[in-house]
Amino acid sequence: MIRIYNVILAIMVLVFFNTAQAQHQNLPLTYNAHYTSKSLVIDGKPEAAWDKAPWSSSFIDIEGEKKPAYDTKVKMLWDDEYLYFYAELEEPHIWADITKRDEVIFYNNDFEIFIDPDGDTHNYMEFEMNALNTVWDLWLAKPYRNDSKVIDNWDIKGLKTAVDIKGTLNNPGDKDQGWSVEIAMPWSALGEAAKNLKAPEEEIWRINFSRVNWDYALEDGEYARKKDEKGNYLPEYNWVWSPQYAIDMHRPELWGYVYFTKKKKAEYEMPASEQVVWKLYQVYRAIIERDDVMVFQKHIEVDGKNIPINLEEHSAGWNLMVDDPFSGKTIVIREDGFLIRK
């Protein structure tokens, strides 16, 4: 009887893990951010330097399946002082009414950037802006799932932003084409999360982008978020670059990989050591989604190598650990998702 129970339990574990893993089986997207020797004028318009920067793929619904109603795509460049972003957002009705910095910008249609320089899922930055060029920049010590404290008073010092409206802002009497944003973030500010205030040449950062879009209504001739019959706001649409597989941008382990390079024809390919980290995070996610640390896959496979997973329990929680045969390092993911390479 015990043997039958163990077999059934093993089958349940396998089915659960495969189901959870299937949700995140696609690798995060990648982007090659090229170096520019030309200083950019931040005006919301795509000057000549942007012609050499590749477009990202079009944004997809945050859960990874639906195609958004309106197109969104982004470009990146960098130089010795700044990381630059340029995005185009298709939108037939451009509106915004939040004018104070560090207000909750996503109550308007907005564009958002999430940056985790060292990829450990902690101490990362969030940036949002609306069509009025009002911004919200904040620092998160941990993802919200870990009862994180949000530091609203942190600002990206030296930040430059601009918006270009292809149409008319806050005018419901016509149909617009969309709006574009251009952003320059100084390395001196971004590096506070990377412990390196210089440009990260030939390095990888974890970055993702989001766009919040609302159904609208007209109240006394002005745009507002649409409500249902009970007076509750209809849910927003969340469109992203690299899918999160849930309505939750705060899963840094699922963000895209951005490769900063001066090589003209460089293409980032995820090395085997990074695939080890990615697959260990899949096991981690399966555990926290089931909320049972005793049920987990006991190994991962990368490039034909079978890599055992060790569970370390201690007074403060638990860790998942593997010895990475490709880098020679021990990879540790703590119960709170923090990544350690030692």
DOVOMI-276847 format. One line per 10 residues: for each residue y, x, z of N, C-alpha, C. Coordinates in steps of 0.05 Angstrom, whole numbers, plus 5000, padded with zeros to 4 digits. Each point is the difference from the previous one (the first is absolute). Example, Ala and Ser with C-alpha at 12.3 -4.5 7.8 and 13.67 -1.06 7.14 Angstrom:
2
4886,5264,5156,5024,4982,5000,5024,5018,5000; 5021,4993,4986,5024,5016,5001,5022,4985,5014 .
END
This chain:
342
4976,5017,5000,5024,4983,5000,5025,5017,5000; 5000,5022,5016,5023,5018,5001,5004,5013,4974; 4977,5007,4986,5002,5014,4975,5013,4981,4979; 4992,4975,5000,5012,4980,4981,5030,4997,5006; 5007,4999,5025,5028,4997,5007,5016,5024,4990; 4990,5024,5003,5014,5024,4991,5003,5000,4970; 4980,4990,4986,5001,4999,4970,5022,4980,4992; 5001,4977,5014,5020,4980,4993,5028,5011,5006; 5003,5014,5023,5026,5011,5007,5008,5021,4980; 4981,5016,4991,5007,5021,4980,5009,4987,4974 .
4987,4978,4992,5008,4986,4975,5028,4988,5004; 5005,4988,5023,5027,4989,5005,5021,5021,4999; 4995,5023,5011,5020,5022,5000,5005,5008,4971; 4979,5003,4984,5003,5009,4973,5016,4980,4983; 4993,4974,5004,5014,4979,4985,5029,4999,5008; 5006,5002,5026,5027,4999,5009,5016,5024,4989; 4989,5024,5002,5014,5023,4991,5006,4999,4971; 4979,4992,4984,5004,4999,4971,5021,4979,4993; 5001,4978,5015,5020,4979,4994,5028,5011,5007; 5003,5013,5023,5026,5010,5008,5008,5023,4981 .
4981,5016,4992,5007,5023,4982,5008,4990,4973; 4988,4978,4991,5006,4990,4973,5029,4991,4998; 5012,4992,5023,5028,4992,5000,5018,5023,4994; 4992,5024,5006,5017,5024,4997,4987,5021,4983; 4982,4993,4982,4985,5020,4986,5017,5015,4980; 5021,4988,4990,5017,5014,4980,5017,5020,5015; 5001,5024,4989,5017,5021,5012,5030,4992,4998; 5016,5008,5019,5029,4995,4998,5011,5012,4974; 5022,4988,4990,5012,5010,4976,5013,5027,5004; 5004,5015,4979,5013,5026,5001,5024,5001,4982 .
5019,5018,5007,5024,5004,4983,5008,5029,5001; 5007,5011,4977,5009,5027,4998,5031,5000,4999; 5012,5009,5022,5029,5000,5003,5010,5027,4989; 5016,4999,4979,5009,5025,4987,5026,5010,5011; 5004,5026,4999,5024,5013,5009,5022,4997,4979; 5025,4996,5009,5022,4999,4981,5021,5021,5008; 5010,5014,4981,5021,5019,5005,5028,4988,4997; 5001,4975,4991,5026,4987,4996,5006,4982,5023; 5024,5003,5011,5008,4982,5022,5005,4972,4989; 4991,4981,5016,5002,4972,4991,5024,4985,5012 .
5012,4983,4984,5021,4983,5010,4987,4974,5009; 5002,4993,5025,4987,4976,5011,5017,4976,4995; 4994,4986,4978,5016,4976,4992,4982,4976,4993; 4974,5003,5004,4982,4978,4993,4992,4999,4971; 5010,5018,4984,4994,5000,4971,4983,5025,4993; 4982,4997,4980,4982,5022,4993,5013,5020,4981; 5012,5021,5011,5012,5021,4984,4978,5016,4986; 5008,5019,4983,4981,5014,4983,4978,5015,5015; 5006,5010,5024,4979,5015,5015,4976,4982,5006; 5004,4974,5003,4978,4982,5006,4981,4997,4977 .
5008,5007,4976,4983,4996,4976,4974,5017,5002; 5002,5022,5015,4976,5018,5002,4982,4992,5023; 5008,4981,5016,4983,4991,5022,4982,4977,4991; 4974,5001,5006,4982,4979,4992,5005,4974,5017; 4995,4978,4988,5000,4975,5015,4974,4997,5016; 5003,4988,5022,4976,4992,5015,4987,4977,4985; 4975,4993,5007,4989,4976,4990,5016,4976,5012; 4999,4977,4986,5014,4977,5010,4988,4991,5027; 5017,4990,5017,4991,4991,5026,4979,4977,4997; 4983,4998,5021,4980,4979,5001,5003,4985,5026 .
4988,4977,5003,5001,4986,5025,4988,5018,5022; 5011,4998,5024,4992,5018,5022,4971,4999,5006; 4987,4977,4995,4971,4998,5006,4983,5011,4977; 5013,5009,4978,4985,5014,4980,4988,4985,4977; 5007,4974,4998,4987,4984,4979,5019,4986,4981; 5019,4986,5010,5018,4984,4983,5021,5017,4986; 5008,4991,4976,5022,5012,4986,5026,4986,5009; 5020,5015,5008,5025,4988,5009,5014,4985,4977; 5018,4982,5008,5015,4984,4981,5020,5017,4985; 5011,5021,5013,5020,5017,4988,4992,5029,5003 .
5007,5015,4980,4991,5028,4998,5018,5018,5018; 4987,5020,5011,5014,5021,5016,4987,5026,4995; 5015,5021,4996,4989,5027,4997,5021,5020,5010; 4990,5025,5005,5017,5019,5014,4995,5028,4988; 5020,5017,5002,4998,5028,4993,5009,5018,5023; 4991,5025,5000,5008,5019,5021,5008,5027,4987; 5019,5013,5011,5007,5027,4993,5008,5015,5026; 5002,5026,4999,5008,5015,5024,5014,5026,4992; 5017,5009,5017,5012,5027,4997,4999,5013,5028; 5016,5021,5003,4998,5015,5025,5014,4985,5024 .
5016,4980,4994,5014,4986,5021,4990,4972,5005; 4991,4986,4979,4994,4971,5002,4974,4992,4987; 4989,4978,5010,4979,4985,4987,5013,4975,4988; 4996,4996,4974,5014,4979,4986,4980,4978,4992; 5010,4975,5000,4985,4977,4992,5017,4983,4981; 4987,4990,4979,5014,4981,4983,4980,4977,4994; 5008,4975,5005,4981,4978,4996,5015,4978,4984; 4984,4986,4984,5010,4976,4986,4984,4976,5009; 5015,4979,5006,4988,4975,5011,5008,4977,4982; 4981,4989,4985,5005,4977,4984,5006,4976,5018 .
5021,4985,4995,5007,4977,5018,5020,4981,4986; 4992,4976,4995,5018,4981,4986,5021,4988,5018; 4997,5003,5026,5021,4989,5018,5005,5022,5022; 5021,5015,4996,5006,5022,5018,5019,4990,5022; 4991,5002,5024,5017,4990,5023,4995,5017,5024; 5019,5001,5018,4998,5014,5025,5024,4991,5018; 4995,4999,5026,5022,4993,5018,5001,5016,5026; 4983,5020,5002,5000,5017,5024,5018,5025,4994; 5020,5004,5017,5019,5021,4995,5002,5021,5022; 4985,4996,5022,5002,5019,5022,4976,5018,5000 .
5005,5026,5003,4979,5020,5000,4981,4995,5023; 4974,5005,4995,4978,4997,5019,4995,4972,5009; 5010,4980,4986,4991,4973,5003,4972,4998,4987; 4986,4977,5003,4974,4997,4988,5004,4994,4971; 5000,5021,4984,5007,4997,4971,4979,4983,4985; 4975,5000,5008,4980,4985,4985,5003,4970,5003; 5020,4991,5014,5007,4971,4999,5015,4994,4974; 5008,5020,4986,5009,4998,4972,4978,5012,4982; 5002,4994,4974,4984,5016,4981,5007,5029,5003; 4981,5018,5001,5007,5028,5006,4981,5019,4986 .
5007,5026,5002,4983,5022,4991,4996,5018,5024; 4974,5009,5003,4993,5015,5024,4985,5026,4994; 5005,5020,5016,4986,5026,4998,4988,5007,5027; 4975,5010,4999,4986,5009,5025,4991,5028,4995; 5006,5018,5020,4995,5029,4996,4987,5012,5024; 4976,5012,4996,4986,5014,5021,4995,5029,4990; 5018,5019,5006,4999,5026,4988,4974,5015,5005; 4990,5000,5025,4976,5016,5006,4974,4984,4998; 5002,4974,4994,4976,4984,4995,4983,4995,5024; 5011,5002,5024,4983,4995,5024,5002,4971,5010 .
5014,4983,4986,5004,4971,5005,5019,4994,5023; 5010,5021,5013,5019,4996,5022,5027,5014,4993; 5021,4991,5013,5027,5012,4996,5007,4999,4970; 5005,4975,4991,5007,4996,4972,5025,4984,4998; 5011,4998,4976,5026,4988,4995,4998,4976,4982; 5016,4980,5005,5002,4976,4983,5029,4997,4992; 5004,4993,4975,5027,4996,4989,5000,4974,4983; 5021,4984,5004,5002,4975,4985,5029,4997,4990; 5004,4987,4977,5026,4995,4990,5000,4974,4984; 5023,4986,5000,5002,4975,4984,5019,5004,4977 .
5006,4979,4985,5016,5002,4976,5030,5004,5007; 5007,4997,5025,5028,5006,5009,5002,5029,5009; 4979,5016,4996,4999,5028,5009,5003,5003,5030; 4990,4980,5014,4998,5002,5029,4973,5012,5007; 4999,5019,5019,4975,5015,5005,4991,4996,5029; 4974,5004,5003,4988,5001,5027,4981,5023,5000; 5006,5020,5016,4982,5023,5002,4990,5003,5029; 4975,5003,5004,4988,5001,5026,4976,5019,5002; 4994,5007,5024,4979,5020,5006,4978,4986,5016; 4975,5004,4993,4978,4988,5015,4982,5023,5011 .
4996,5000,5026,4983,5020,5012,4971,4996,4992; 4992,4974,4998,4972,4993,4992,5001,4975,4984; 4979,4993,4986,4999,4974,4986,5001,4977,5021; 5009,4977,4990,5002,4977,5018,4974,4993,5014; 4977,5006,4987,4974,4993,5012,4996,5015,5026; 5015,5022,5005,4997,5016,5024,5023,4995,5019; 5012,4976,4999,5023,4993,5018,5022,5020,4998; 5008,5006,4976,5020,5020,4995,5028,4992,5009; 5015,5020,5008,5028,4996,5005,5016,5006,4974; 5018,4983,4993,5017,5003,4977,5027,5012,5008 .
5007,5022,4988,5026,5013,5007,5020,4992,4979; 5016,4979,5006,5019,4990,4981,5025,5017,4998; 5007,5014,5021,5024,5016,5000,4997,5027,4985; 4976,5006,4990,4996,5023,4984,5011,4994,4972; 5016,5018,4989,5012,4997,4974,4993,5024,4982; 4997,4996,4975,4997,5022,4981,5027,5011,4994; 5007,5021,5014,5027,5012,4997,5003,5013,4972; 5022,4994,4987,5005,5010,4974,4988,4982,4978; 4990,4977,5007,4988,4981,4981,5021,4991,4979; 4991,4998,4975,5017,4989,4979,4985,4978,4986 .
5013,4977,4996,4987,4977,4987,5019,4986,4982; 4989,4987,4979,5017,4985,4982,4983,4978,4987; 5013,4979,4991,4987,4977,4987,5015,4994,4974; 4985,4995,4979,5012,4990,4975,4988,4973,4994; 5018,4980,4996,4992,4973,4995,5000,4994,4970; 4978,4992,4990,4999,4991,4972,5001,4970,4999; 5024,4990,5003,5005,4972,5003,5023,4996,5019; 5000,4978,5015,5021,4995,5020,4988,4994,5027; 5010,5013,5020,4990,4997,5027,5009,4974,5012; 4981,4985,5013,5006,4975,5015,5013,4979,4982 .
4992,4999,4975,5011,4979,4982,4976,4984,4989; 4995,4976,5011,4977,4984,4991,5005,4987,4974; 5024,5003,4988,5006,4986,4975,4990,5015,4976; 4989,5024,5003,4990,5014,4976,4972,5012,5006; 4988,5012,4980,4974,5014,5004,5004,5029,4997; 4990,5016,5019,5004,5029,5000,4975,5014,4989; 5004,5026,4994,4977,5016,4991,4986,5014,5023; 5016,5011,5018,4988,5015,5022,5021,5019,5012; 4990,5017,5019,5017,5019,5012,4986,5026,5003; 5014,5022,5001,4989,5026,5003,5012,5014,5024 .
4985,5017,5013,5010,5015,5023,4995,5029,4996; 5019,5016,5010,4997,5029,4999,5006,5011,5028; 4983,5019,5009,5001,5008,5028,4996,5031,5001; 5015,5013,5017,4997,5028,5005,4996,5004,5030; 4978,5011,5008,4994,5005,5029,4999,5030,5004; 5016,5011,5018,5000,5029,5005,4974,5010,5013; 4990,5022,4991,4976,5012,5013,5006,5006,5029; 5025,5006,5007,5007,5007,5028,4994,4977,5019; 5001,4975,4989,4993,4976,5017,4970,4994,4998; 4989,5000,4976,4972,4993,4996,4982,5020,5014 .
5009,5025,5000,4983,5021,5012,4997,4998,5030; 5015,4982,5013,4997,4996,5029,4972,4989,5006; 4987,4987,4981,4973,4990,5004,4979,5019,4990; 5009,5022,4986,4981,5019,4989,5002,5027,5014; 5019,5003,5018,5005,5025,5014,5006,5023,4980; 5012,4992,4978,5008,5018,4979,5024,4988,4985; 5023,5012,5003,5025,4988,4990,5005,5007,4971; 4981,5015,4987,5003,5008,4973,4984,4982,4981; 5007,5002,4974,4985,4985,4980,4971,5008,5000; 4981,4981,4998,4972,5006,5003,4987,5007,4973 .
5007,5022,4988,4990,5008,4974,4970,5004,5002; 4985,4990,4980,4971,5001,4998,4986,4988,5024; 5013,4980,5012,4988,4985,5022,4996,4971,4993; 4984,4986,5017,4995,4972,4997,5011,4985,5023; 5015,4978,4994,5009,4982,5021,4988,4973,4995; 4997,4984,5021,4990,4973,4998,5025,4981,4999; 5003,4986,4978,5023,4982,4995,4990,4974,4988; 5014,4979,5007,4995,4974,4987,5026,4985,4996; 4999,4980,4983,5024,4984,4994,4992,4971,5001; 5019,4984,5009,4996,4971,5002,5025,4985,4990 .
4995,4976,4991,5022,4983,4993,4994,4972,5012; 5019,4990,5015,4997,4973,5012,5017,4981,4983; 4988,4978,4992,5013,4980,4983,4995,4972,5012; 5021,4984,5001,4999,4973,5012,5004,4979,4979; 4986,4977,5003,5008,4976,4986,5028,4992,5011; 5017,4990,4982,5027,4994,5009,5006,4970,4997; 5021,4992,5015,5011,4973,4998,5030,5004,4999; 5014,4979,4991,5029,5000,5000,5010,4982,5022; 5016,5012,5017,5012,4984,5022,5031,5002,4997; 5011,4977,4993,5029,4999,4995,5008,5019,4978 .
4982,5003,4980,5005,5017,4977,4995,5029,5004; 4988,5007,5023,4995,5029,5006,4970,5004,5004; 4991,5024,4993,4971,5007,5003,4992,5001,5029; 4976,4992,5005,4988,5002,5027,4969,5001,4997; 4987,5010,5020,4971,4999,5000,4990,4971,5000; 4980,4994,4985,4991,4972,4997,4983,4992,5024; 5002,4975,5008,4985,4990,5023,4981,4978,4991; 4979,4995,5017,4982,4978,4994,5010,4974,5012; 4984,4979,4998,5009,4974,5009,5006,4999,5030; 4987,5019,5015,5004,5000,5029,5023,5019,5009 .
5013,5012,4980,5023,5017,5006,4992,5029,5005; 4975,5007,4994,4991,5028,5004,5004,5015,4973; 5007,5025,5003,5003,5017,4975,4973,5003,4987; 5001,4997,4973,4975,5006,4985,4994,5030,5003; 4975,5008,4999,4993,5029,5003,5011,5016,4976; 5007,5024,5006,5010,5019,4980,4978,5010,4982; 5007,5011,4978,4982,5015,4983,5003,5030,5006; 4978,5014,5002,5001,5029,5005,4987,5014,4977; 5015,5016,4985,4991,5014,4977,5003,5030,5005; 4979,5016,4994,4999,5027,5009,4990,5018,4977 .
5005,5026,5004,4990,5020,4981,4970,5005,5004; 4992,5010,5023,4972,5005,5006,4990,4978,5019; 4980,4985,4992,4992,4976,5016,4992,5006,5029; 5006,4980,5017,4993,5003,5029,4976,4983,5007; 4991,4981,4983,4977,4983,5004,5004,4981,5024; 5024,4997,5009,5007,4981,5021,5031,4997,5000; 5010,4979,5011,5030,4998,5001,5010,5016,5024; 5000,5026,4995,5006,5020,5021,5007,5026,4987; 5025,5007,4999,5008,5026,4988,4994,5023,5019; 4994,4994,5025,4998,5021,5020,4971,5009,5003 .
4988,5008,4978,4974,5013,4999,5004,5026,4984; 5012,5020,5013,5007,5024,4985,4977,5014,4987; 4976,4997,5010,4977,5013,4987,4995,4989,4972; 5012,4977,4993,4996,4988,4974,5023,5005,4981; 5021,5015,5009,5023,5005,4983,4992,5019,4977; 5017,5002,4980,4995,5018,4978,5004,5029,5006; 4991,5017,4982,5003,5029,5002,5022,5009,4981; 5021,5013,5010,5021,5010,4983,5000,5031,5001; 4997,5011,4976,4997,5029,4997,5027,5012,4990; 5012,5017,5015,5025,5013,4993,4995,5026,4986 .
5009,5001,4975,4993,5024,4984,5023,5008,4982; 5001,5026,4993,5019,5010,4980,4985,5005,4974; 4974,4996,5000,4985,5005,4975,5003,4976,4982; 5006,5005,4975,5007,4978,4981,4976,4983,4993; 4976,5011,4999,4977,4984,4992,4980,4996,5023; 5009,5002,5024,4982,4998,5023,4991,4971,5004; 4974,4997,5006,4989,4974,5006,4984,5003,5026; 5007,4983,5019,4986,5001,5026,4973,4988,4999; 4980,5014,5009,4973,4990,5003,4992,5003,5029; 4991,4979,5012,4993,5001,5029,4978,5020,5004 .
5005,5021,5016,4979,5020,5005,4978,4988,5018; 4977,5014,5000,4977,4989,5015,5007,4998,5030; 5015,5019,5010,5007,4998,5029,5016,4976,5006; 5017,4990,4982,5016,4976,5004,4982,4975,4997; 4980,5002,4983,4981,4978,4998,4984,4996,5025; 4995,5022,5014,4987,4999,5026,5017,4983,5019; 5026,5006,5001,5018,4985,5018,5000,4970,4992; 5002,4995,4974,5002,4973,4990,4975,4984,5007; 4977,5012,4997,4975,4985,5006,4996,4997,5030; 5009,5019,5016,4999,4997,5029,5018,4977,5009 .
5023,4997,4987,5018,4978,5007,4987,4973,4992; 4984,4999,4979,4986,4976,4994,4981,4992,5023; 4986,5019,5011,4983,4995,5023,5016,4991,5024; 5023,5013,5004,5018,4993,5022,5009,4971,4997; 5008,4992,4976,5010,4973,4996,4978,4980,5005; 4976,5006,4992,4977,4982,5004,4996,4995,5030; 5004,5021,5016,4996,4998,5029,5021,4982,5012; 5026,5006,4994,5021,4984,5013,5001,4971,4990; 4991,4996,4976,5000,4972,4990,4977,4984,5013; 4979,5014,5007,4978,4987,5014,5005,4999,5030 .
5017,5019,5010,5006,5003,5028,4974,5007,5016; 4985,5018,4989,4975,5009,5013,4995,5029,4992; 5006,5018,5019,4998,5028,4993,4971,5010,4997; 4981,4984,5011,4972,5009,4999,4987,4993,4972; 5015,4986,4983,4989,4992,4974,5016,5015,4979; 4988,5021,4989,5014,5015,4979,4980,5015,4983; 5009,5006,4976,4983,5016,4982,4998,5029,5011; 4977,5012,4999,4996,5025,5014,5004,5024,4982; 5007,4996,4975,5005,5023,4982,5018,4991,4977; 5012,5019,4986,5014,4995,4975,4990,5020,4980 .
5005,4994,4975,4991,5017,4978,5023,5007,4982; 5005,5026,4996,5021,5009,4982,4990,5023,4983; 5003,4997,4974,4990,5020,4981,4971,5008,5005; 4984,4980,5005,4972,5005,5004,4992,5011,5027; 5019,5004,5017,4994,5011,5027,4999,4977,5020; 4979,4999,5016,4997,4980,5021,5012,5011,5025; 5021,4987,5011,5015,5011,5022,4997,4981,5024; 4987,5010,5021,4996,4983,5024,5026,4994,5015; 5001,4976,5011,5023,4991,5016,4992,5000,5029; 5017,5012,5017,4995,5000,5029,5020,4982,5014 .
4990,4985,5019,5017,4983,5016,5003,5013,5027; 5025,5006,5007,5006,5013,5026,5015,4979,5018; 4987,4992,5022,5012,4982,5018,5011,5015,5024; 5024,4992,5010,5013,5014,5022,5016,4979,5016; 5012,5010,5021,5014,4981,5018,5023,4986,4988; 5012,5011,4979,5023,4988,4987,4992,4984,4975; 4974,4998,4994,4992,4985,4976,4978,5014,4985; 5002,5002,4974,4979,5013,4984,5012,5013,4975; 4985,5019,4989,5007,5014,4976,4977,4999,4980; 5007,4999,4974,4980,5005,4979,5005,5029,4991 .
4978,5015,4996,5002,5028,4993,4980,5008,4978; 5009,5016,4981,4982,5012,4981,5008,5029,4996; 4981,5017,4994,5005,5028,4992,5002,5000,4969; 5024,5005,4990,5005,4999,4972,4989,5026,4986; 4980,4998,4984,4988,5024,4987,5019,5012,4979; 5020,4985,4991,5017,5010,4979,5024,5016,5010; 5011,4992,5023,5023,5014,5011,4992,5018,5023; 4976,4995,5011,4992,5016,5024,5012,4990,5025; 5015,4977,4999,5013,4989,5023,4984,4977,5012; 5006,4994,5025,4989,4975,5013,5021,4978,4996 .
4991,4978,4989,5018,4977,4996,4995,4980,5022; 5022,4992,5014,4998,4981,5022,5019,4977,4995; 4989,4975,5003,5017,4976,5000,4997,4988,5028; 5022,4999,5014,5000,4988,5027,4998,4969,4999; 4995,4988,5022,4998,4971,5001,5026,4987,4991; 5023,5013,5004,5026,4988,4991,5006,5008,4971; 4981,5011,4985,5003,5007,4972,5013,5027,4995; 5008,5014,5020,5014,5026,4996,4980,5020,4988; 5008,5014,4979,4984,5019,4986,5005,5028,5010; 4979,5015,5006,5002,5028,5009,4982,5017,4982 .
5010,5022,4990,4984,5020,4985,5002,5026,5016; 4976,5010,5009,5001,5024,5016,4978,5019,4993 .
END
